[in-house]
Amino acid sequence: MIALASDHAGFALKENIKLSLIEWGYEFADYGTTGTESCDYPEVAAPAVRSITCGECDKGIFICGTGIGMSIAANKVRGIRAALCTNCFMAEMTRLHNDANVLALGGRVTGSGLALKIVDAFLNTEFEGGRHTRRVTMLETMDSLP
C-alpha cells in the first residue's frame, strides 16, 4: 500500500499519479489534501508518515510545490527516508542504495509525464542491500541523535 500526500501545490500532480497507480494495479491511501485551497504541508504529511511507520503503508509519495517541504517534513520522523527526486536515475538510486521509503516530488517544477516515470522507477526498484545495508543502518542510528 502506498501513502499519498500533497499540499495545494501538489494536488493536481497527486491526482494524476493516482490515476496511474490505479492503472498499474497499486493500492494506495490518499491522506490529502482534497483540493487547491491553501494548506500546510506538515499537517498533510504527518498522517501519511504515520501510516508508513506503523506498517499500514509500505512506501509514500508526497508532493508539494517543489518537493522540498514535504521531504523535510517526512525526514523529521524516525524510520522515514524521504528523497526528493527530479529524474528517474535519482529515483532508482535512492531505492537501490538508500532504501528510501518516501518519494518527494514538486508539483510546480516536475511535469506530469516525467513525474509518472519517476514514480514508476521508484516503485519498481528494489533495495540492493549488501554494502548499502550498513549505510542505511548508520542512517537509522542517526534518528536518535540529540
N, CA, C and O atoms as a GROMACS GRO file, in nm:
protein
  584
    1MET      N    1   0.085  -0.117   0.000
    1MET     CA    2   0.000   0.000   0.000
    1MET      C    3   0.090   0.124   0.000
    1MET      O    4   0.192   0.129   0.069
    2ILE      N    5   0.050   0.221  -0.078
    2ILE     CA    6   0.126   0.344  -0.093
    2ILE      C    7   0.051   0.459  -0.028
    2ILE      O    8  -0.069   0.477  -0.052
    3ALA      N    9   0.120   0.536   0.054
    3ALA     CA   10   0.062   0.655   0.116
    3ALA      C   11   0.084   0.774   0.022
    3ALA      O   12   0.198   0.803  -0.016
    4LEU      N   13  -0.023   0.842  -0.014
    4LEU     CA   14  -0.015   0.962  -0.096
    4LEU      C   15  -0.047   1.083  -0.011
    4LEU      O   16  -0.136   1.079   0.073
    5ALA      N   17   0.027   1.190  -0.032
    5ALA     CA   18   0.001   1.314   0.040
    5ALA      C   19   0.045   1.430  -0.047
    5ALA      O   20   0.148   1.423  -0.115
    6SER      N   21  -0.034   1.537  -0.045
    6SER     CA   22   0.005   1.658  -0.116
    6SER      C   23  -0.055   1.778  -0.047
    6SER      O   24  -0.158   1.770   0.020
    7ASP      N   25   0.013   1.890  -0.064
    7ASP     CA   26  -0.049   2.017  -0.026
    7ASP      C   27  -0.121   2.069  -0.149
    7ASP      O   28  -0.132   2.000  -0.250
    8HIS      N   29  -0.170   2.190  -0.141
    8HIS     CA   30  -0.245   2.250  -0.251
    8HIS      C   31  -0.163   2.258  -0.380
    8HIS      O   32  -0.218   2.241  -0.489
    9ALA      N   33  -0.034   2.285  -0.368
    9ALA     CA   34   0.051   2.300  -0.487
    9ALA      C   35   0.081   2.167  -0.554
    9ALA      O   36   0.117   2.163  -0.672
   10GLY      N   37   0.066   2.059  -0.482
   10GLY     CA   38   0.090   1.926  -0.539
   10GLY      C   39  -0.035   1.849  -0.572
   10GLY      O   40  -0.028   1.736  -0.619
   11PHE      N   41  -0.151   1.910  -0.546
   11PHE     CA   42  -0.278   1.839  -0.561
   11PHE      C   43  -0.300   1.785  -0.703
   11PHE      O   44  -0.333   1.667  -0.719
   12ALA      N   45  -0.282   1.866  -0.805
   12ALA     CA   46  -0.308   1.823  -0.942
   12ALA      C   47  -0.217   1.706  -0.981
   12ALA      O   48  -0.263   1.610  -1.043
   13LEU      N   49  -0.089   1.713  -0.945
   13LEU     CA   50   0.003   1.605  -0.977
   13LEU      C   51  -0.035   1.478  -0.901
   13LEU      O   52  -0.028   1.368  -0.955
   14LYS      N   53  -0.075   1.493  -0.776
   14LYS     CA   54  -0.118   1.376  -0.698
   14LYS      C   55  -0.236   1.307  -0.766
   14LYS      O   56  -0.239   1.185  -0.774
   15GLU      N   57  -0.332   1.385  -0.813
   15GLU     CA   58  -0.448   1.327  -0.880
   15GLU      C   59  -0.407   1.252  -1.007
   15GLU      O   60  -0.463   1.147  -1.037
   16ASN      N   61  -0.310   1.305  -1.082
   16ASN     CA   62  -0.259   1.235  -1.200
   16ASN      C   63  -0.191   1.105  -1.161
   16ASN      O   64  -0.211   1.002  -1.225
   17ILE      N   65  -0.112   1.110  -1.056
   17ILE     CA   66  -0.042   0.990  -1.009
   17ILE      C   67  -0.142   0.884  -0.965
   17ILE      O   68  -0.122   0.766  -0.992
   18LYS      N   69  -0.247   0.925  -0.897
   18LYS     CA   70  -0.349   0.829  -0.854
   18LYS      C   71  -0.407   0.751  -0.972
   18LYS      O   72  -0.424   0.629  -0.964
   19LEU      N   73  -0.436   0.820  -1.081
   19LEU     CA   74  -0.490   0.752  -1.199
   19LEU      C   75  -0.393   0.647  -1.252
   19LEU      O   76  -0.436   0.538  -1.290
   20SER      N   77  -0.265   0.678  -1.254
   20SER     CA   78  -0.166   0.581  -1.299
   20SER      C   79  -0.151   0.466  -1.202
   20SER      O   80  -0.137   0.351  -1.243
   21LEU      N   81  -0.154   0.495  -1.072
   21LEU     CA   82  -0.145   0.386  -0.974
   21LEU      C   83  -0.259   0.288  -0.990
   21LEU      O   84  -0.239   0.167  -0.980
   22ILE      N   85  -0.377   0.339  -1.015
   22ILE     CA   86  -0.493   0.252  -1.039
   22ILE      C   87  -0.468   0.166  -1.164
   22ILE      O   88  -0.489   0.045  -1.162
   23GLU      N   89  -0.424   0.229  -1.270
   23GLU     CA   90  -0.396   0.159  -1.396
   23GLU      C   91  -0.289   0.052  -1.377
   23GLU      O   92  -0.297  -0.055  -1.436
   24TRP      N   93  -0.188   0.083  -1.295
   24TRP     CA   94  -0.077  -0.010  -1.273
   24TRP      C   95  -0.110  -0.117  -1.168
   24TRP      O   96  -0.030  -0.209  -1.147
   25GLY      N   97  -0.226  -0.107  -1.104
   25GLY     CA   98  -0.268  -0.210  -1.008
   25GLY      C   99  -0.220  -0.191  -0.866
   25GLY      O  100  -0.221  -0.286  -0.788
   26TYR      N  101  -0.178  -0.071  -0.829
   26TYR     CA  102  -0.132  -0.044  -0.692
   26TYR      C  103  -0.248  -0.001  -0.604
   26TYR      O  104  -0.340   0.067  -0.649
   27GLU      N  105  -0.242  -0.041  -0.479
   27GLU     CA  106  -0.334   0.010  -0.378
   27GLU      C  107  -0.270   0.130  -0.312
   27GLU      O  108  -0.148   0.135  -0.295
   28PHE      N  109  -0.353   0.227  -0.274
   28PHE     CA  110  -0.300   0.347  -0.210
   28PHE      C  111  -0.402   0.403  -0.114
   28PHE      O  112  -0.522   0.374  -0.122
   29ALA      N  113  -0.350   0.484  -0.022
   29ALA     CA  114  -0.434   0.561   0.071
   29ALA      C  115  -0.401   0.708   0.048
   29ALA      O  116  -0.284   0.746   0.049
   30ASP      N  117  -0.503   0.788   0.026
   30ASP     CA  118  -0.484   0.931  -0.001
   30ASP      C  119  -0.507   1.010   0.128
   30ASP      O  120  -0.618   1.014   0.180
   31TYR      N  121  -0.401   1.070   0.178
   31TYR     CA  122  -0.407   1.146   0.303
   31TYR      C  123  -0.430   1.296   0.280
   31TYR      O  124  -0.416   1.376   0.372
   32GLY      N  125  -0.465   1.332   0.158
   32GLY     CA  126  -0.498   1.470   0.129
   32GLY      C  127  -0.383   1.542   0.063
   32GLY      O  128  -0.274   1.489   0.043
   33THR      N  129  -0.413   1.660   0.032
   33THR     CA  130  -0.531   1.739   0.052
   33THR      C  131  -0.634   1.706  -0.057
   33THR      O  132  -0.608   1.628  -0.148
   34THR      N  133  -0.750   1.767  -0.045
   34THR     CA  134  -0.858   1.733  -0.137
   34THR      C  135  -0.887   1.842  -0.239
   34THR      O  136  -0.988   1.835  -0.310
   35GLY      N  137  -0.801   1.942  -0.248
   35GLY     CA  138  -0.824   2.049  -0.344
   35GLY      C  139  -0.708   2.146  -0.347
   35GLY      O  140  -0.602   2.120  -0.292
   36THR      N  141  -0.731   2.259  -0.412
   36THR     CA  142  -0.624   2.356  -0.432
   36THR      C  143  -0.628   2.472  -0.332
   36THR      O  144  -0.554   2.568  -0.346
   37GLU      N  145  -0.716   2.461  -0.232
   37GLU     CA  146  -0.718   2.564  -0.128
   37GLU      C  147  -0.592   2.551  -0.042
   37GLU      O  148  -0.552   2.441  -0.006
   38SER      N  149  -0.531   2.664  -0.010
   38SER     CA  150  -0.405   2.665   0.063
   38SER      C  151  -0.413   2.582   0.192
   38SER      O  152  -0.509   2.592   0.267
   39CYS      N  153  -0.310   2.502   0.214
   39CYS     CA  154  -0.299   2.422   0.337
   39CYS      C  155  -0.152   2.410   0.374
   39CYS      O  156  -0.065   2.452   0.298
   40ASP      N  157  -0.125   2.355   0.490
   40ASP     CA  158   0.011   2.343   0.541
   40ASP      C  159   0.064   2.201   0.520
   40ASP      O  160   0.009   2.105   0.574
   41TYR      N  161   0.170   2.189   0.443
   41TYR     CA  162   0.222   2.057   0.409
   41TYR      C  163   0.260   1.971   0.529
   41TYR      O  164   0.242   1.849   0.522
   42PRO      N  165   0.313   2.026   0.641
   42PRO     CA  166   0.343   1.937   0.754
   42PRO      C  167   0.219   1.867   0.809
   42PRO      O  168   0.226   1.752   0.852
   43GLU      N  169   0.106   1.935   0.809
   43GLU     CA  170  -0.017   1.874   0.859
   43GLU      C  171  -0.065   1.762   0.768
   43GLU      O  172  -0.125   1.665   0.816
   44VAL      N  173  -0.041   1.773   0.640
   44VAL     CA  174  -0.080   1.668   0.546
   44VAL      C  175   0.019   1.552   0.552
   44VAL      O  176  -0.020   1.436   0.544
   45ALA      N  177   0.146   1.583   0.567
   45ALA     CA  178   0.249   1.479   0.570
   45ALA      C  179   0.238   1.390   0.694
   45ALA      O  180   0.264   1.270   0.687
   46ALA      N  181   0.200   1.448   0.807
   46ALA     CA  182   0.204   1.375   0.934
   46ALA      C  183   0.125   1.245   0.932
   46ALA      O  184   0.182   1.141   0.966
   47PRO      N  185  -0.003   1.243   0.896
   47PRO     CA  186  -0.075   1.115   0.897
   47PRO      C  187  -0.023   1.017   0.792
   47PRO      O  188  -0.027   0.896   0.814
   48ALA      N  189   0.026   1.067   0.680
   48ALA     CA  190   0.081   0.978   0.578
   48ALA      C  191   0.209   0.912   0.628
   48ALA      O  192   0.230   0.793   0.606
   49VAL      N  193   0.292   0.989   0.695
   49VAL     CA  194   0.415   0.934   0.752
   49VAL      C  195   0.381   0.829   0.858
   49VAL      O  196   0.442   0.722   0.863
   50ARG      N  197   0.284   0.860   0.943
   50ARG     CA  198   0.244   0.763   1.046
   50ARG      C  199   0.198   0.632   0.985
   50ARG      O  200   0.222   0.525   1.040
   51SER      N  201   0.131   0.639   0.870
   51SER     CA  202   0.084   0.516   0.807
   51SER      C  203   0.200   0.428   0.762
   51SER      O  204   0.187   0.306   0.755
   52ILE      N  205   0.314   0.489   0.732
   52ILE     CA  206   0.432   0.412   0.692
   52ILE      C  207   0.503   0.358   0.815
   52ILE      O  208   0.540   0.240   0.818
   53THR      N  209   0.522   0.441   0.917
   53THR     CA  210   0.594   0.394   1.036
   53THR      C  211   0.518   0.288   1.113
   53THR      O  212   0.580   0.206   1.182
   54CYS      N  213   0.386   0.287   1.103
   54CYS     CA  214   0.309   0.184   1.173
   54CYS      C  215   0.289   0.058   1.088
   54CYS      O  216   0.235  -0.041   1.137
   55GLY      N  217   0.333   0.061   0.962
   55GLY     CA  218   0.326  -0.056   0.876
   55GLY      C  219   0.200  -0.069   0.792
   55GLY      O  220   0.184  -0.166   0.718
   56GLU      N  221   0.111   0.028   0.803
   56GLU     CA  222  -0.010   0.024   0.721
   56GLU      C  223   0.024   0.042   0.573
   56GLU      O  224  -0.037  -0.022   0.487
   57CYS      N  225   0.120   0.129   0.545
   57CYS     CA  226   0.168   0.152   0.408
   57CYS      C  227   0.316   0.116   0.401
   57CYS      O  228   0.389   0.128   0.500
   58ASP      N  229   0.359   0.072   0.284
   58ASP     CA  230   0.499   0.034   0.264
   58ASP      C  231   0.586   0.151   0.220
   58ASP      O  232   0.701   0.164   0.261
   59LYS      N  233   0.529   0.235   0.135
   59LYS     CA  234   0.602   0.348   0.078
   59LYS      C  235   0.508   0.466   0.069
   59LYS      O  236   0.387   0.454   0.087
   60GLY      N  237   0.568   0.583   0.041
   60GLY     CA  238   0.488   0.703   0.024
   60GLY      C  239   0.532   0.785  -0.093
   60GLY      O  240   0.648   0.780  -0.136
   61ILE      N  241   0.438   0.862  -0.146
   61ILE     CA  242   0.466   0.961  -0.249
   61ILE      C  243   0.405   1.091  -0.199
   61ILE      O  244   0.283   1.104  -0.187
   62PHE      N  245   0.491   1.189  -0.169
   62PHE     CA  246   0.450   1.315  -0.109
   62PHE      C  247   0.483   1.428  -0.205
   62PHE      O  248   0.594   1.434  -0.260
   63ILE      N  249   0.389   1.518  -0.226
   63ILE     CA  250   0.405   1.621  -0.326
   63ILE      C  251   0.367   1.757  -0.270
   63ILE      O  252   0.260   1.774  -0.211
   64CYS      N  253   0.454   1.853  -0.289
   64CYS     CA  254   0.423   1.994  -0.261
   64CYS      C  255   0.472   2.074  -0.381
   64CYS      O  256   0.496   2.015  -0.487
   65GLY      N  257   0.486   2.204  -0.369
   65GLY     CA  258   0.526   2.285  -0.483
   65GLY      C  259   0.660   2.246  -0.540
   65GLY      O  260   0.673   2.230  -0.662
   66THR      N  261   0.760   2.231  -0.455
   66THR     CA  262   0.895   2.194  -0.500
   66THR      C  263   0.935   2.054  -0.457
   66THR      O  264   1.030   1.998  -0.512
   67GLY      N  265   0.866   1.996  -0.362
   67GLY     CA  266   0.905   1.868  -0.303
   67GLY      C  267   0.996   1.886  -0.183
   67GLY      O  268   1.016   1.792  -0.106
   68ILE      N  269   1.050   2.004  -0.165
   68ILE     CA  270   1.145   2.028  -0.057
   68ILE      C  271   1.076   2.023   0.079
   68ILE      O  272   1.122   1.953   0.170
   69GLY      N  273   0.966   2.095   0.094
   69GLY     CA  274   0.896   2.098   0.221
   69GLY      C  275   0.848   1.961   0.265
   69GLY      O  276   0.864   1.923   0.381
   70MET      N  277   0.791   1.886   0.173
   70MET     CA  278   0.742   1.752   0.206
   70MET      C  279   0.857   1.660   0.244
   70MET      O  280   0.844   1.581   0.337
   71SER      N  281   0.971   1.670   0.174
   71SER     CA  282   1.084   1.584   0.209
   71SER      C  283   1.140   1.619   0.346
   71SER      O  284   1.178   1.530   0.422
   72ILE      N  285   1.146   1.747   0.378
   72ILE     CA  286   1.193   1.788   0.511
   72ILE      C  287   1.097   1.738   0.618
   72ILE      O  288   1.140   1.681   0.719
   73ALA      N  289   0.968   1.758   0.596
   73ALA     CA  290   0.868   1.714   0.694
   73ALA      C  291   0.875   1.563   0.716
   73ALA      O  292   0.875   1.517   0.831
   74ALA      N  293   0.882   1.487   0.610
   74ALA     CA  294   0.885   1.341   0.622
   74ALA      C  295   1.011   1.295   0.694
   74ALA      O  296   1.005   1.204   0.777
   75ASN      N  297   1.125   1.356   0.663
   75ASN     CA  298   1.251   1.313   0.723
   75ASN      C  299   1.265   1.351   0.870
   75ASN      O  300   1.362   1.311   0.934
   76LYS      N  301   1.171   1.425   0.925
   76LYS     CA  302   1.171   1.455   1.068
   76LYS      C  303   1.131   1.334   1.150
   76LYS      O  304   1.152   1.331   1.271
   77VAL      N  305   1.073   1.234   1.085
   77VAL     CA  306   1.015   1.120   1.156
   77VAL      C  307   1.109   1.000   1.149
   77VAL      O  308   1.156   0.962   1.042
   78ARG      N  309   1.133   0.941   1.264
   78ARG     CA  310   1.220   0.824   1.275
   78ARG      C  311   1.169   0.712   1.183
   78ARG      O  312   1.050   0.680   1.181
   79GLY      N  313   1.262   0.654   1.108
   79GLY     CA  314   1.227   0.543   1.020
   79GLY      C  315   1.189   0.584   0.879
   79GLY      O  316   1.165   0.499   0.793
   80ILE      N  317   1.183   0.712   0.856
   80ILE     CA  318   1.149   0.760   0.722
   80ILE      C  319   1.277   0.803   0.651
   80ILE      O  320   1.362   0.873   0.707
   81ARG      N  321   1.288   0.760   0.528
   81ARG     CA  322   1.397   0.802   0.441
   81ARG      C  323   1.332   0.856   0.314
   81ARG      O  324   1.305   0.783   0.219
   82ALA      N  325   1.309   0.986   0.315
   82ALA     CA  326   1.243   1.052   0.203
   82ALA      C  327   1.348   1.111   0.110
   82ALA      O  328   1.447   1.168   0.155
   83ALA      N  329   1.324   1.097  -0.019
   83ALA     CA  330   1.417   1.150  -0.119
   83ALA      C  331   1.341   1.235  -0.220
   83ALA      O  332   1.242   1.190  -0.278
   84LEU      N  333   1.387   1.355  -0.240
   84LEU     CA  334   1.334   1.442  -0.344
   84LEU      C  335   1.404   1.404  -0.473
   84LEU      O  336   1.526   1.418  -0.486
   85CYS      N  337   1.327   1.357  -0.568
   85CYS     CA  338   1.384   1.311  -0.695
   85CYS      C  339   1.330   1.394  -0.810
   85CYS      O  340   1.210   1.421  -0.819
   86THR      N  341   1.421   1.434  -0.898
   86THR     CA  342   1.382   1.514  -1.013
   86THR      C  343   1.406   1.442  -1.145
   86THR      O  344   1.380   1.496  -1.252
   87ASN      N  345   1.455   1.318  -1.136
   87ASN     CA  346   1.471   1.237  -1.256
   87ASN      C  347   1.468   1.089  -1.218
   87ASN      O  348   1.472   1.055  -1.100
   88CYS      N  349   1.460   1.004  -1.318
   88CYS     CA  350   1.447   0.859  -1.295
   88CYS      C  351   1.571   0.799  -1.232
   88CYS      O  352   1.561   0.708  -1.149
   89PHE      N  353   1.689   0.847  -1.270
   89PHE     CA  354   1.813   0.795  -1.214
   89PHE      C  355   1.815   0.815  -1.063
   89PHE      O  356   1.852   0.724  -0.988
   90MET      N  357   1.775   0.933  -1.017
   90MET     CA  358   1.771   0.961  -0.874
   90MET      C  359   1.673   0.866  -0.804
   90MET      O  360   1.702   0.816  -0.695
   91ALA      N  361   1.558   0.841  -0.864
   91ALA     CA  362   1.458   0.752  -0.805
   91ALA      C  363   1.512   0.610  -0.794
   91ALA      O  364   1.493   0.544  -0.692
   92GLU      N  365   1.577   0.564  -0.898
   92GLU     CA  366   1.636   0.430  -0.894
   92GLU      C  367   1.744   0.420  -0.788
   92GLU      O  368   1.747   0.325  -0.710
   93MET      N  369   1.833   0.518  -0.785
   93MET     CA  370   1.945   0.513  -0.692
   93MET      C  371   1.902   0.524  -0.547
   93MET      O  372   1.961   0.461  -0.459
   94THR      N  373   1.799   0.604  -0.520
   94THR     CA  374   1.757   0.617  -0.381
   94THR      C  375   1.692   0.489  -0.330
   94THR      O  376   1.695   0.461  -0.210
   95ARG      N  377   1.634   0.412  -0.420
   95ARG     CA  378   1.582   0.281  -0.379
   95ARG      C  379   1.696   0.180  -0.368
   95ARG      O  380   1.705   0.108  -0.269
   96LEU      N  381   1.783   0.175  -0.470
   96LEU     CA  382   1.893   0.079  -0.471
   96LEU      C  383   1.987   0.096  -0.353
   96LEU      O  384   2.023  -0.001  -0.287
   97HIS      N  385   2.027   0.221  -0.325
   97HIS     CA  386   2.133   0.246  -0.228
   97HIS      C  387   2.085   0.296  -0.093
   97HIS      O  388   2.151   0.271   0.008
   98ASN      N  389   1.972   0.365  -0.088
   98ASN     CA  390   1.926   0.425   0.038
   98ASN      C  391   1.803   0.359   0.096
   98ASN      O  392   1.763   0.390   0.208
   99ASP      N  393   1.743   0.268   0.022
   99ASP     CA  394   1.618   0.203   0.064
   99ASP      C  395   1.514   0.309   0.104
   99ASP      O  396   1.442   0.292   0.203
  100ALA      N  397   1.508   0.417   0.027
  100ALA     CA  398   1.412   0.525   0.057
  100ALA      C  399   1.270   0.469   0.057
  100ALA      O  400   1.234   0.386  -0.027
  101ASN      N  401   1.192   0.515   0.152
  101ASN     CA  402   1.053   0.470   0.159
  101ASN      C  403   0.952   0.580   0.127
  101ASN      O  404   0.832   0.555   0.126
  102VAL      N  405   1.000   0.700   0.100
  102VAL     CA  406   0.914   0.810   0.057
  102VAL      C  407   0.980   0.881  -0.061
  102VAL      O  408   1.097   0.918  -0.056
  103LEU      N  409   0.902   0.899  -0.166
  103LEU     CA  410   0.942   0.978  -0.281
  103LEU      C  411   0.877   1.114  -0.269
  103LEU      O  412   0.755   1.124  -0.254
  104ALA      N  413   0.957   1.219  -0.275
  104ALA     CA  414   0.904   1.355  -0.274
  104ALA      C  415   0.916   1.413  -0.415
  104ALA      O  416   1.018   1.398  -0.482
  105LEU      N  417   0.809   1.479  -0.457
  105LEU     CA  418   0.804   1.540  -0.589
  105LEU      C  419   0.756   1.684  -0.578
  105LEU      O  420   0.687   1.721  -0.483
  106GLY      N  421   0.792   1.764  -0.677
  106GLY     CA  422   0.749   1.903  -0.682
  106GLY      C  423   0.645   1.924  -0.791
  106GLY      O  424   0.675   1.912  -0.910
  107GLY      N  425   0.523   1.954  -0.751
  107GLY     CA  426   0.415   1.974  -0.845
  107GLY      C  427   0.432   2.096  -0.933
  107GLY      O  428   0.376   2.102  -1.042
  108ARG      N  429   0.508   2.193  -0.886
  108ARG     CA  430   0.530   2.315  -0.965
  108ARG      C  431   0.657   2.311  -1.049
  108ARG      O  432   0.681   2.401  -1.129
  109VAL      N  433   0.738   2.207  -1.031
  109VAL     CA  434   0.866   2.201  -1.102
  109VAL      C  435   0.886   2.074  -1.184
  109VAL      O  436   0.981   2.065  -1.262
  110THR      N  437   0.798   1.975  -1.168
  110THR     CA  438   0.812   1.849  -1.241
  110THR      C  439   0.683   1.824  -1.318
  110THR      O  440   0.575   1.817  -1.260
  111GLY      N  441   0.694   1.811  -1.447
  111GLY     CA  442   0.578   1.784  -1.530
  111GLY      C  443   0.521   1.646  -1.504
  111GLY      O  444   0.590   1.557  -1.454
  112SER      N  445   0.396   1.629  -1.537
  112SER     CA  446   0.325   1.504  -1.509
  112SER      C  447   0.390   1.384  -1.578
  112SER      O  448   0.404   1.278  -1.516
  113GLY      N  449   0.429   1.398  -1.703
  113GLY     CA  450   0.489   1.286  -1.775
  113GLY      C  451   0.616   1.237  -1.709
  113GLY      O  452   0.634   1.117  -1.689
  114LEU      N  453   0.705   1.329  -1.674
  114LEU     CA  454   0.829   1.293  -1.606
  114LEU      C  455   0.799   1.239  -1.468
  114LEU      O  456   0.860   1.140  -1.426
  115ALA      N  457   0.708   1.301  -1.397
  115ALA     CA  458   0.674   1.254  -1.261
  115ALA      C  459   0.629   1.109  -1.262
  115ALA      O  460   0.667   1.031  -1.175
  116LEU      N  461   0.548   1.073  -1.360
  116LEU     CA  462   0.500   0.934  -1.367
  116LEU      C  463   0.614   0.837  -1.394
  116LEU      O  464   0.615   0.726  -1.341
  117LYS      N  465   0.711   0.878  -1.475
  117LYS     CA  466   0.829   0.793  -1.498
  117LYS      C  467   0.911   0.779  -1.370
  117LYS      O  468   0.962   0.671  -1.340
  118ILE      N  469   0.923   0.888  -1.294
  118ILE     CA  470   0.996   0.884  -1.167
  118ILE      C  471   0.925   0.792  -1.068
  118ILE      O  472   0.990   0.711  -1.002
  119VAL      N  473   0.794   0.804  -1.059
  119VAL     CA  474   0.715   0.718  -0.970
  119VAL      C  475   0.734   0.572  -1.009
  119VAL      O  476   0.756   0.487  -0.922
  120ASP      N  477   0.727   0.542  -1.137
  120ASP     CA  478   0.745   0.405  -1.185
  120ASP      C  479   0.883   0.352  -1.145
  120ASP      O  480   0.895   0.239  -1.097
  121ALA      N  481   0.986   0.432  -1.165
  121ALA     CA  482   1.122   0.390  -1.127
  121ALA      C  483   1.132   0.367  -0.978
  121ALA      O  484   1.193   0.269  -0.934
  122PHE      N  485   1.074   0.455  -0.898
  122PHE     CA  486   1.078   0.442  -0.753
  122PHE      C  487   1.008   0.314  -0.706
  122PHE      O  488   1.060   0.240  -0.623
  123LEU      N  489   0.890   0.289  -0.760
  123LEU     CA  490   0.811   0.174  -0.715
  123LEU      C  491   0.863   0.041  -0.766
  123LEU      O  492   0.836  -0.063  -0.706
  124ASN      N  493   0.937   0.042  -0.875
  124ASN     CA  494   0.980  -0.084  -0.935
  124ASN      C  495   1.129  -0.111  -0.920
  124ASN      O  496   1.185  -0.195  -0.992
  125THR      N  497   1.194  -0.042  -0.829
  125THR     CA  498   1.335  -0.067  -0.800
  125THR      C  499   1.344  -0.117  -0.656
  125THR      O  500   1.292  -0.055  -0.564
  126GLU      N  501   1.412  -0.229  -0.640
  126GLU     CA  502   1.429  -0.289  -0.507
  126GLU      C  503   1.561  -0.245  -0.445
  126GLU      O  504   1.656  -0.212  -0.516
  127PHE      N  505   1.566  -0.245  -0.314
  127PHE     CA  506   1.688  -0.214  -0.240
  127PHE      C  507   1.793  -0.320  -0.272
  127PHE      O  508   1.764  -0.439  -0.269
  128GLU      N  509   1.914  -0.275  -0.302
  128GLU     CA  510   2.022  -0.363  -0.342
  128GLU      C  511   2.084  -0.439  -0.224
  128GLU      O  512   2.138  -0.548  -0.242
  129GLY      N  513   2.077  -0.382  -0.104
  129GLY     CA  514   2.136  -0.447   0.011
  129GLY      C  515   2.288  -0.442   0.007
  129GLY      O  516   2.346  -0.342  -0.036
  130GLY      N  517   2.352  -0.549   0.052
  130GLY     CA  518   2.497  -0.555   0.051
  130GLY      C  519   2.559  -0.443   0.132
  130GLY      O  520   2.517  -0.416   0.244
  131ARG      N  521   2.660  -0.378   0.075
  131ARG     CA  522   2.730  -0.271   0.145
  131ARG      C  523   2.638  -0.156   0.182
  131ARG      O  524   2.667  -0.079   0.274
  132HIS      N  525   2.527  -0.143   0.110
  132HIS     CA  526   2.433  -0.034   0.136
  132HIS      C  527   2.353  -0.057   0.265
  132HIS      O  528   2.304   0.038   0.326
  133THR      N  529   2.338  -0.182   0.305
  133THR     CA  530   2.267  -0.212   0.430
  133THR      C  531   2.338  -0.147   0.548
  133THR      O  532   2.273  -0.091   0.636
  134ARG      N  533   2.470  -0.155   0.549
  134ARG     CA  534   2.549  -0.093   0.657
  134ARG      C  535   2.522   0.058   0.663
  134ARG      O  536   2.510   0.115   0.772
  135ARG      N  537   2.514   0.120   0.549
  135ARG     CA  538   2.493   0.265   0.543
  135ARG      C  539   2.352   0.304   0.586
  135ARG      O  540   2.332   0.404   0.655
  136VAL      N  541   2.254   0.224   0.546
  136VAL     CA  542   2.116   0.252   0.588
  136VAL      C  543   2.105   0.234   0.739
  136VAL      O  544   2.034   0.310   0.805
  137THR      N  545   2.173   0.134   0.794
  137THR     CA  546   2.174   0.114   0.939
  137THR      C  547   2.237   0.234   1.008
  137THR      O  548   2.189   0.276   1.114
  138MET      N  549   2.343   0.290   0.951
  138MET     CA  550   2.404   0.411   1.007
  138MET      C  551   2.304   0.526   1.007
  138MET      O  552   2.296   0.602   1.104
  139LEU      N  553   2.228   0.539   0.899
  139LEU     CA  554   2.127   0.644   0.894
  139LEU      C  555   2.024   0.625   1.006
  139LEU      O  556   1.982   0.721   1.070
  140GLU      N  557   1.984   0.500   1.029
  140GLU     CA  558   1.885   0.472   1.133
  140GLU      C  559   1.937   0.507   1.271
  140GLU      O  560   1.860   0.551   1.356
  141THR      N  561   2.066   0.488   1.296
  141THR     CA  562   2.120   0.524   1.427
  141THR      C  563   2.121   0.676   1.445
  141THR      O  564   2.119   0.724   1.559
  142MET      N  565   2.124   0.750   1.337
  142MET     CA  566   2.121   0.896   1.345
  142MET      C  567   1.985   0.947   1.391
  142MET      O  568   1.973   1.061   1.436
  143ASP      N  569   1.882   0.862   1.381
  143ASP     CA  570   1.748   0.903   1.427
  143ASP      C  571   1.747   0.936   1.575
  143ASP      O  572   1.662   1.013   1.620
  144SER      N  573   1.841   0.881   1.651
  144SER     CA  574   1.840   0.903   1.795
  144SER      C  575   1.941   1.010   1.841
  144SER      O  576   1.961   1.029   1.961
  145LEU      N  577   2.004   1.080   1.746
  145LEU     CA  578   2.096   1.187   1.784
  145LEU      C  579   2.018   1.300   1.852
  145LEU      O  580   1.904   1.329   1.815
  146PRO      N  581   2.081   1.364   1.951
  146PRO     CA  582   2.010   1.474   2.018
  146PRO      C  583   1.996   1.596   1.929
  146PRO      O  584   1.939   1.697   1.970
   0.00000   0.00000   0.00000
